[in-house]
Amino acid sequence: MLFVPNEITDPRINLAIETFLLQEMQVDEPILLFYINEPSIIIGRNQNTIEEINKEYVDAHGIHVVRRFSGGGAVYHDLGNLNFSFIMKDDGQSFRDFEKLTKPIIEALHELGVSGAQLKGRNDLVINDQKFSGNAMYATNGRMFAHGTIMFDSDINEVVNALKVKKEKIESKGIKSIRSRVTNIKPFLPASEQNMTTKDFRQAILLKIFGVDSEAEIKTYTLTDEDWQKVYAISDQYYRNWDWNYGQSPAFDLQRSQRFAIGSIEVRLNVAEGKISDLKIYGDFFGLGEIKDVEEKLIGTRYAKEDLAAVIDTIDLQKYFGNIEKTDFLGLIY
């Protein structure tokens, strides 16, 4: 097995490294990549991004939102979370075999004293029925990766806050996440290991997987300048790209209503390919002009906060609705 060292914490780069290793590193032996991400939500390939996240909270706290290539549900990452990826040839038998591809992680945890760690169900690693790791796979052109999270010392409150969607009616064709009880690994380590940092934990897992006492004994590959150029190109094409992270979401319908001092407003909108394809506005407000003028201005707009805000800035809201703030109207439709 080949190990690729990595100290970057930007998920838009880390997922690009993983994609580069999958697409460009045509080696016979498996590759192991670890990465630790700053606060971010990683969305499954077939999910509706807007449906999975607390957008208001995510924006306020500068949390990255990035869509990955593999399926499965949305996961929250922070500096207390260790991510692993095994990149290899697709032998035609390993894809969906989560037992086989999580075995090195489970065995390493057992050696570290976390004896209760086990695979449960299709793709979750648990301790006492509490999930600490979700896993997913992706295959293309005879290559595949199996990757997963290990919640070592994550802020579980942030997991809940970032993935807690507003109570509103969203009907989507995307694959929805199933929330489970979660736990960190750290409390289950022996008392002598309780001072471990996430990086200490990463190092310990690494040595256990390779069965060595020192990283110097591990076969490693360091990315070259040419490699990094390709990594950044992949990052720009996908993980830094709004169209990939949000616009690739399956079509969805949203219905939301709110009462203001000027009366109640209800919006029903359809989003397809990341843009508003249809919009209807209802309510008991008193306005001048035809409300269809507002609807028509917003139809075709990219369903992104800044794009919607720019269009709303061109609308005389007081004419159509009465005394309502632009930020309030924006909050209603987004």
C-alpha positions as CSV (number, residue, x, y, z in Angstrom):
1,M,0.0,0.0,0.0
2,L,1.1,3.5,-0.8
3,F,0.5,6.4,1.6
4,V,0.1,10.0,0.5
5,P,0.9,12.5,3.3
6,N,-1.5,15.6,3.5
7,E,-1.8,18.5,5.9
8,I,-4.4,20.6,4.1
9,T,-7.7,21.3,5.8
10,D,-9.6,22.9,2.9
11,P,-12.3,20.3,1.8
12,R,-12.3,21.8,-1.7
13,I,-8.7,20.8,-2.1
14,N,-8.8,17.5,-0.1
15,L,-11.6,16.1,-2.3
16,A,-9.7,17.2,-5.3
17,I,-6.6,15.3,-4.1
18,E,-8.7,12.2,-3.7
19,T,-10.2,12.7,-7.2
20,F,-6.7,13.2,-8.6
21,L,-5.4,10.0,-7.0
22,L,-8.4,8.2,-8.4
23,Q,-8.1,9.5,-12.0
24,E,-4.4,10.1,-12.4
25,M,-2.4,7.7,-10.1
26,Q,-2.6,4.6,-12.2
27,V,-0.6,2.4,-9.8
28,D,-1.2,-1.3,-9.1
29,E,-1.1,-1.0,-5.3
30,P,-3.8,0.6,-3.1
31,I,-3.3,4.2,-2.0
32,L,-4.2,5.5,1.5
33,L,-5.1,9.1,1.9
34,F,-6.0,10.8,5.2
35,Y,-7.5,14.3,5.4
36,I,-8.8,16.6,8.2
37,N,-11.2,19.3,7.1
38,E,-12.1,22.6,8.6
39,P,-15.8,23.0,9.3
40,S,-17.7,21.8,6.2
41,I,-20.7,19.8,5.0
42,I,-20.0,17.1,2.5
43,I,-23.0,16.3,0.4
44,G,-23.7,13.0,-1.3
45,R,-23.6,12.8,-5.1
46,N,-27.4,12.3,-5.5
47,Q,-28.6,14.7,-2.8
48,N,-30.4,18.0,-2.9
49,T,-27.9,20.4,-1.2
50,I,-30.5,22.9,0.0
51,E,-32.6,20.1,1.6
52,E,-29.7,18.8,3.6
53,I,-28.2,21.9,5.3
54,N,-29.2,24.7,7.6
55,K,-28.3,27.3,5.0
56,E,-28.7,30.3,7.3
57,Y,-26.5,28.8,9.9
58,V,-24.0,27.6,7.4
59,D,-23.6,31.0,5.8
60,A,-23.4,32.8,9.2
61,H,-20.6,30.5,10.3
62,G,-18.6,30.2,7.1
63,I,-19.0,26.5,6.8
64,H,-17.9,25.0,3.4
65,V,-20.5,23.1,1.5
66,V,-19.0,20.6,-1.0
67,R,-20.6,17.8,-3.1
68,R,-18.6,14.6,-3.4
69,F,-18.6,12.0,-6.2
70,S,-19.8,9.1,-4.0
71,G,-23.4,8.5,-3.0
72,G,-24.8,8.3,0.6
73,G,-25.8,11.0,3.0
74,A,-24.6,14.4,4.1
75,V,-21.9,14.5,6.8
76,Y,-20.4,17.3,8.9
77,H,-16.6,17.6,9.1
78,D,-14.5,19.7,11.4
79,L,-10.9,19.6,12.8
80,G,-12.0,16.8,15.2
81,N,-12.9,14.5,12.4
82,L,-10.5,12.2,10.6
83,N,-11.3,11.2,7.0
84,F,-9.8,8.2,5.2
85,S,-9.8,7.1,1.6
86,F,-8.6,3.8,0.1
87,I,-8.0,4.3,-3.7
88,M,-7.5,1.2,-5.7
89,K,-8.3,-0.8,-8.8
90,D,-11.9,-1.9,-9.2
91,D,-11.5,-5.7,-9.1
92,G,-15.2,-6.3,-9.7
93,Q,-15.8,-7.7,-6.2
94,S,-14.9,-5.0,-3.7
95,F,-17.5,-2.3,-4.6
96,R,-20.2,-2.2,-1.9
97,D,-18.2,-4.6,0.2
98,F,-18.0,-2.3,3.2
99,E,-17.0,-5.1,5.5
100,K,-13.8,-5.7,3.5
101,L,-12.9,-2.1,3.1
102,T,-13.5,-0.9,6.7
103,K,-11.8,-3.9,8.2
104,P,-8.3,-2.1,8.4
105,I,-9.9,0.8,10.3
106,I,-11.8,-1.5,12.7
107,E,-8.7,-3.6,13.4
108,A,-6.6,-0.5,14.0
109,L,-9.2,0.9,16.5
110,H,-9.3,-2.4,18.3
111,E,-5.5,-2.3,18.6
112,L,-5.8,1.2,20.1
113,G,-8.2,-0.1,22.7
114,V,-11.5,0.8,21.2
115,S,-12.8,-2.8,21.3
116,G,-16.4,-2.0,20.8
117,A,-16.0,-0.6,17.3
118,Q,-17.8,-2.6,14.6
119,L,-19.6,-2.4,11.3
120,K,-23.4,-2.2,11.6
121,G,-25.9,-2.3,8.7
122,R,-24.7,-1.4,5.3
123,N,-22.0,1.2,5.8
124,D,-21.8,2.6,9.4
125,L,-19.2,2.0,12.0
126,V,-20.6,2.1,15.5
127,I,-19.9,1.8,19.2
128,N,-22.8,0.7,21.4
129,D,-25.1,1.4,18.5
130,Q,-23.9,5.0,18.2
131,K,-22.4,5.9,14.9
132,F,-18.9,7.4,14.6
133,S,-18.2,6.7,10.9
134,G,-20.2,6.8,7.7
135,N,-18.7,5.2,4.6
136,A,-19.3,5.5,0.8
137,M,-17.7,4.3,-2.4
138,Y,-17.3,5.5,-6.0
139,A,-16.0,3.6,-9.1
140,T,-15.1,4.8,-12.6
141,N,-12.9,3.6,-15.4
142,G,-11.7,0.5,-13.6
143,R,-10.7,2.4,-10.5
144,M,-12.5,3.0,-7.2
145,F,-12.3,4.6,-3.8
146,A,-13.8,3.7,-0.5
147,H,-13.8,6.6,2.0
148,G,-15.3,7.4,5.3
149,T,-15.3,9.6,8.3
150,I,-14.1,8.9,11.9
151,M,-15.5,11.2,14.5
152,F,-12.7,11.5,16.9
153,D,-13.3,14.7,18.8
154,S,-16.0,16.5,16.7
155,D,-18.3,19.2,18.1
156,I,-21.5,17.2,18.0
157,N,-23.6,20.3,18.7
158,E,-22.3,21.7,15.4
159,V,-23.2,18.5,13.6
160,V,-26.8,19.1,14.7
161,N,-26.8,22.8,14.0
162,A,-25.3,22.6,10.5
163,L,-27.5,19.8,9.3
164,K,-30.7,20.9,10.9
165,V,-32.9,22.1,8.1
166,K,-35.8,24.6,8.7
167,K,-39.2,23.1,9.1
168,E,-40.7,23.8,5.7
169,K,-42.2,21.8,2.9
170,I,-39.5,20.7,0.4
171,E,-40.4,17.9,-2.0
172,S,-37.3,16.6,-3.7
173,K,-36.1,13.7,-5.8
174,G,-32.8,13.7,-4.0
175,I,-31.6,10.9,-1.7
176,K,-32.3,12.1,1.9
177,S,-29.9,11.6,4.8
178,I,-31.0,9.4,7.7
179,R,-29.9,11.0,10.9
180,S,-28.5,8.6,13.5
181,R,-27.2,8.9,17.1
182,V,-23.6,9.8,16.9
183,T,-20.6,9.6,19.1
184,N,-16.9,10.5,19.2
185,I,-14.1,7.9,19.4
186,K,-12.0,9.8,22.0
187,P,-14.1,8.9,25.1
188,F,-13.6,5.2,24.3
189,L,-9.8,5.4,24.2
190,P,-7.8,4.1,27.2
191,A,-7.2,6.7,29.9
192,S,-3.5,6.9,28.9
193,E,-4.5,8.1,25.4
194,Q,-7.1,10.7,26.4
195,N,-4.7,13.6,25.6
196,M,-4.5,12.6,21.9
197,T,-5.2,15.3,19.3
198,T,-6.8,14.5,16.0
199,K,-3.4,14.5,14.3
200,D,-2.0,12.2,17.1
201,F,-4.9,9.8,16.4
202,R,-4.3,10.0,12.6
203,Q,-0.7,9.0,13.2
204,A,-1.6,6.1,15.5
205,I,-4.2,4.8,13.0
206,L,-1.6,5.1,10.2
207,L,1.0,3.0,12.1
208,K,-1.5,0.4,13.0
209,I,-2.8,0.0,9.5
210,F,0.7,-0.5,8.1
211,G,1.8,-2.6,11.1
212,V,5.0,-0.5,11.7
213,D,6.5,1.5,14.5
214,S,7.6,4.5,12.5
215,E,6.3,6.5,9.5
216,A,9.8,6.1,8.0
217,E,8.9,2.5,7.4
218,I,5.9,3.4,5.2
219,K,6.1,3.7,1.4
220,T,4.9,7.2,0.7
221,Y,4.3,9.4,-2.4
222,T,4.6,13.2,-2.2
223,L,2.6,15.2,-4.7
224,T,4.7,17.0,-7.3
225,D,4.2,20.6,-8.6
226,E,2.7,19.1,-11.7
227,D,0.3,17.0,-9.5
228,W,-0.7,20.1,-7.6
229,Q,-1.6,21.9,-10.9
230,K,-4.0,19.1,-11.7
231,V,-5.4,19.0,-8.2
232,Y,-6.2,22.8,-8.3
233,A,-7.8,22.3,-11.8
234,I,-10.1,19.6,-10.4
235,S,-10.9,21.8,-7.4
236,D,-11.9,24.6,-9.7
237,Q,-13.9,22.4,-12.0
238,Y,-15.9,20.7,-9.2
239,Y,-15.4,21.5,-5.5
240,R,-15.1,25.3,-5.8
241,N,-17.9,25.4,-8.4
242,W,-21.4,26.5,-7.3
243,D,-22.9,24.6,-10.3
244,W,-21.4,21.4,-9.0
245,N,-22.1,21.9,-5.3
246,Y,-25.6,23.4,-5.6
247,G,-26.7,23.4,-9.2
248,Q,-26.2,19.6,-9.6
249,S,-29.0,19.1,-7.0
250,P,-32.0,17.1,-8.2
251,A,-35.0,19.2,-9.0
252,F,-37.1,20.2,-6.0
253,D,-40.3,22.1,-5.1
254,L,-40.4,24.4,-2.1
255,Q,-43.4,25.8,-0.3
256,R,-42.9,28.4,2.5
257,S,-45.2,30.9,4.2
258,Q,-44.7,33.6,6.8
259,R,-46.8,36.3,8.4
260,F,-45.5,39.9,8.3
261,A,-47.0,43.2,9.6
262,I,-48.4,43.7,6.1
263,G,-50.0,40.3,5.9
264,S,-49.1,36.8,5.1
265,I,-47.0,35.8,2.1
266,E,-46.7,32.3,0.7
267,V,-44.3,31.2,-2.0
268,R,-44.3,28.0,-4.0
269,L,-41.4,27.5,-6.2
270,N,-39.7,24.9,-8.4
271,V,-36.0,24.6,-8.8
272,A,-34.4,22.7,-11.7
273,E,-30.7,22.7,-12.7
274,G,-30.0,25.1,-9.9
275,K,-32.4,27.8,-11.2
276,I,-36.0,28.8,-10.3
277,S,-38.1,27.3,-13.1
278,D,-41.5,28.3,-11.7
279,L,-42.7,30.6,-8.9
280,K,-46.1,31.5,-7.5
281,I,-46.7,34.0,-4.7
282,Y,-49.9,34.1,-2.7
283,G,-51.1,36.0,0.4
284,D,-53.5,38.5,2.0
285,F,-51.2,41.5,1.7
286,F,-52.4,44.7,-0.1
287,G,-50.2,45.7,-3.0
288,L,-50.3,47.7,-6.2
289,G,-49.4,46.2,-9.6
290,E,-49.5,42.6,-10.8
291,I,-47.7,40.1,-8.5
292,K,-46.8,38.2,-11.7
293,D,-44.3,40.9,-12.4
294,V,-42.4,39.8,-9.3
295,E,-42.7,36.2,-10.2
296,E,-41.4,36.7,-13.7
297,K,-38.4,38.7,-12.5
298,L,-37.4,35.8,-10.3
299,I,-38.0,32.9,-12.6
300,G,-34.8,31.9,-14.3
301,T,-32.6,33.2,-11.4
302,R,-29.9,30.9,-10.0
303,Y,-31.1,29.6,-6.6
304,A,-28.2,31.2,-4.8
305,K,-28.6,33.8,-2.1
306,E,-26.5,36.5,-3.8
307,D,-28.2,36.0,-7.1
308,L,-31.7,36.3,-5.6
309,A,-30.7,39.3,-3.5
310,A,-29.4,41.1,-6.7
311,V,-32.8,40.5,-8.4
312,I,-34.8,41.6,-5.3
313,D,-32.8,44.8,-5.3
314,T,-34.4,45.7,-8.6
315,I,-38.0,45.1,-7.3
316,D,-40.1,47.8,-5.6
317,L,-41.3,45.5,-2.8
318,Q,-43.3,48.3,-1.1
319,K,-45.3,48.7,-4.3
320,Y,-46.2,45.1,-4.6
321,F,-46.4,44.0,-0.9
322,G,-46.3,47.1,1.4
323,N,-43.8,47.8,4.0
324,I,-41.5,44.7,3.9
325,E,-37.8,44.6,4.2
326,K,-35.8,43.1,1.3
327,T,-33.9,40.9,3.8
328,D,-37.3,39.5,5.0
329,F,-38.5,38.7,1.5
330,L,-35.2,37.1,0.7
331,G,-35.4,35.0,3.8
332,L,-38.8,33.8,2.7
333,I,-37.8,32.5,-0.7
334,Y,-34.3,31.2,0.3
